[in-house]
């Protein structure tokens, strides 16, 4: 097994487990965490897809970096929304 195969399997496993948790979780925090894990799995697969003949391509790396920035913003918005829905105190 090459290292690329191991990374592909890890990315697919992360994405599959996150999709399962996303579909079965009732808690908002668990769903947000599953969304983050799904993003990491997809990012791993995108980085490996951009690798051609041992050389990495800069475009998938830029997409993954942009995805990380967007994920941080979405996670912050979802966490504040989950806090507001759960009836947390504003103190």
Secondary structure, DSSP 8 states (H G I E B T S, - for coil): --HHHHHHHHHHHHHHHHHHHHHH--SHHHHHHHHHHHHHHHHHHHHHHTEETTEE-HHHHHHHHHHHHHHHHHHHHHHHHHHHHTT----
